[in-house]
Amino acid sequence: MALIVQKFGGTSVGSIERIEQVADKVRKFREAGDDLVVVLSAMSGETNRLIDLAKQINDQPDPRELDVIVSTGEQVTIALLAMALIKRGVPAVSYTGNQVRILTDNSHNKARILQIDDHKIRSDLKAGRVVVVAGFQGVDENGNITTLGRGGSDTTGVALAAALKADECQIYTDVDGVYTTDPRVVPQAQRLEKITFEEMLEMASLGSKVLQIRSVEFAGKYNVPLRVLHSFKEGPGTLITIDEEESMEQPIISGIAFNRDEAKLTIRGVPDTPGVAFKILGPISAANIEVDMIVQNVAHDNTTDFTFTVHRNEYEKALSVLENTAKEIGAREVIGDTKIAKVSIVGVGMRSHAGVASRMFESLAKESINIQMISTSEIKVSVVIEEKYLELAVRALHTAFELDAPRKGE
Amino acid sequence: MALIVQKFGGTSVGSIERIEQVADKVRKFREAGDDLVVVLSAMSGETNRLIDLAKQINDQPDPRELDVIVSTGEQVTIALLAMALIKRGVPAVSYTGNQVRILTDNSHNKARILQIDDHKIRSDLKAGRVVVVAGFQGVDENGNITTLGRGGSDTTGVALAAALKADECQIYTDVDGVYTTDPRVVPQAQRLEKITFEEMLEMASLGSKVLQIRSVEFAGKYNVPLRVLHSFKEGPGTLITIDEEESMEQPIISGIAFNRDEAKLTIRGVPDTPGVAFKILGPISAANIEVDMIVQNVAHDNTTDFTFTVHRNEYEKALSVLENTAKEIGAREVIGDTKIAKVSIVGVGMRSHAGVASRMFESLAKESINIQMISTSEIKVSVVIEEKYLELAVRALHTAFELDAPRKGE
């Protein structure tokens, strides 16, 4: 008999019919003998409706009061699911974040979980009840309602699994697992049976938005086995876990991630003096613009070029900040490009394999795709290319790294 | 500087515009120097929407879980009002029933308030904040969310006023006070400046649905001065208070209430033996049918007739129960009538005035209105008449008891 935490997102509980389907699924697990804690999001669209109500009062609504409103979304779904389970003869009880009690810090709208009281949940599980918990919300030490920020229900699921030392945290979504790359781009993409936390982090942050990145970090930190599954289709999904078996048979790379949401900015002819990177990125950061890749090459003629990428939505803003900076520090010019794409190969296997990057560059060269920027980490290599080559690049790499064929061990 | 509890109902907070108007009103009071606790209902229609969601899962939803859902309605409005106040530069904070903490028993969907912790509210008031509290909800000693039943926000307001020893509890509604009778029936109806708790109870239970009856009882018990006011019009409203000055100038009756929602049932030729009333009403009560008036006259020929009224919606059900009973106890026949109306005169003044009832009967006789049933209490006389005479009867009585003219002392 296992203890399983199951998390269903907004689409999975988006209507009464869907909630009834989730109840059927939960009942099946319960009848198989598992102890179950179910974490729910608000019905899809509901959180936006509530935020919109608040914004009709004030574009910048008071953060404490916003959490009071937004937290009602999950409060409705947990009670609906508990009712649906009770109707099926499955004893169940719902808890808000406050009732559990999921203690957070007091950063309204983006709170972090500090501690979970497992007392009530354990006693309900012992009494044979399914416990349905509101995701995305908690309470600070003064009893103020807090929320974890958008998508935070995944984090609630993982945190509960960690606190309860659950055997598995199952995240139900609208995909049946994590794939070697986006199947819409590469039809031969394969569902991965397993992936490590580190790989998943690189895949998620690079645009394979299956799981919320914070929840993966959290799961890795507390070593909670995470499984991504489809809400309404049968199948084993993908297990995200620690890297247990670094065997010969492990593929060199696990997947190919990509992202077309970025834009690139370059400031050229920057005097090559200490502190210049800060002078450039300081004002960007002060303007609340997030930077992804940063590349600076060695200087020549005492000047250097400095390039970074930002979200495409923030390109104009970043450009105007950077133009000011260029004047101040005496740089030659600022240029930018929004028609770029980032492609990354990810895999813990590359740690022990030399030549992974060169194999990547080689297969792009074969397709005559020019590489504009390169950055690397221990388990990934990312390149920026012209956007129109994105699909071609992903397909070429998918084949070059032997991801097309059904993989060994699967 | 007074401490005032203000309660706004669902219509008063039914849209963002209305909530902004309430915020303007609250700000004015605050700027005048009063300490304010504001109690809110859910937006009109929202509670029904939430109940409907629950009923889509189960016609008889689990009571605990229903409270979890339904309580979100007020949780949204309190935060919206707090935001609107903060936007206006008025420091404000919202609290759910659980956050206050309003402790209730565990009768879900119809809980009763046991105790209110005034600690947080007092410290907020001291800090100059307007405190916005969710009406209609509380929490039991195990932390389960409870609701007080439909319309319970009035009760929350009165209970808070009692706990805080507030100077006044103001109930904002869609009428500008309590009238001598329904102005739609008698255009000369007058707004009462004052009315006693007892009179208000009789008026409310008889169909002048301005205030929730439980809140009036509660206010009377704890002697909380209640004031009924219009949410969006200026005016002093009607003060409901204890009967301080039983002066000569006090009118004999304060108002005329009426009700067309009832139906009458008579069981005839009942053997006149002890216990027969219970044999008749026992099965009615067991069928969860509420009975209003009950009349039994003295027996003749060892049989008696027994008449009572029920809500018109329950007439058919009551009729079938009563026909079974008639067979069992050997009664002659069962007859009924749904085309009836009840008219009542209410006033503490009648205690010290003889002949009030006969004056009532006289003025009805003058209009040739036949009286079918009569029942009396210390401060009211009710009669049942044929429904079509209702307006005529109310107007005749309004004139007979001198309620048409502006009254002395106003």
Contacts between the chains, C-beta under 8 A, distances in Angstrom:
chain1	res1	chain2	res2	distance
A	16	B	53	7.0
A	16	B	56	4.4
A	16	B	57	6.3
A	19	B	57	7.0
A	20	B	57	7.3
A	50	B	76	7.0
A	53	B	16	7.0
A	53	B	76	6.9
A	53	B	80	6.5
A	54	B	79	7.3
A	54	B	80	6.8
A	54	B	83	6.3
A	56	B	16	4.4
A	57	B	16	6.3
A	57	B	19	7.0
A	57	B	20	7.3
A	57	B	80	5.6
A	57	B	83	4.6
A	57	B	84	5.0
A	57	B	87	6.5
A	58	B	83	5.4
A	58	B	84	7.4
A	58	B	86	7.6
A	58	B	87	4.7
A	61	B	83	5.0
A	62	B	82	6.7
A	62	B	83	5.1
A	62	B	86	4.8
A	64	B	93	7.4
A	65	B	79	4.1
A	65	B	80	7.7
A	65	B	82	4.6
A	65	B	83	4.7
A	65	B	86	7.2
A	65	B	94	5.9
A	66	B	79	7.1
A	66	B	83	7.6
A	68	B	75	6.0
A	68	B	78	6.8
A	68	B	79	3.8
A	68	B	82	7.7
A	68	B	94	5.5
A	68	B	96	7.4
A	69	B	75	7.1
A	69	B	76	5.2
A	69	B	79	4.3
A	69	B	80	6.8
A	71	B	75	7.6
A	72	B	72	3.7
A	72	B	75	5.0
A	72	B	76	5.7
A	75	B	68	6.0
A	75	B	69	7.1
A	75	B	71	7.6
A	75	B	72	5.0
A	75	B	75	7.6
A	76	B	50	7.0
A	76	B	53	6.9
A	76	B	68	8.0
A	76	B	69	5.2
A	76	B	72	5.7
A	78	B	68	6.8
A	79	B	54	7.3
A	79	B	65	4.0
A	79	B	66	7.1
A	79	B	68	3.8
A	79	B	69	4.4
A	80	B	53	6.5
A	80	B	54	6.8
A	80	B	57	5.6
A	80	B	65	7.7
A	80	B	69	6.8
A	82	B	62	6.7
A	82	B	65	4.6
A	82	B	68	7.7
A	83	B	54	6.3
A	83	B	57	4.6
A	83	B	58	5.4
A	83	B	61	5.0
A	83	B	62	5.1
A	83	B	65	4.7
A	83	B	66	7.5
A	84	B	57	5.0
A	84	B	58	7.4
A	86	B	58	7.6
A	86	B	62	4.8
A	86	B	65	7.3
A	87	B	57	6.5
A	87	B	58	4.7
A	93	B	64	7.4
A	94	B	65	5.8
A	94	B	68	5.5
A	96	B	68	7.4
A	96	B	145	7.8
A	98	B	98	6.9
A	99	B	143	5.5
A	99	B	144	7.9
A	99	B	145	7.8
A	143	B	99	5.5
A	144	B	99	7.9
A	145	B	96	7.8
A	145	B	99	7.8
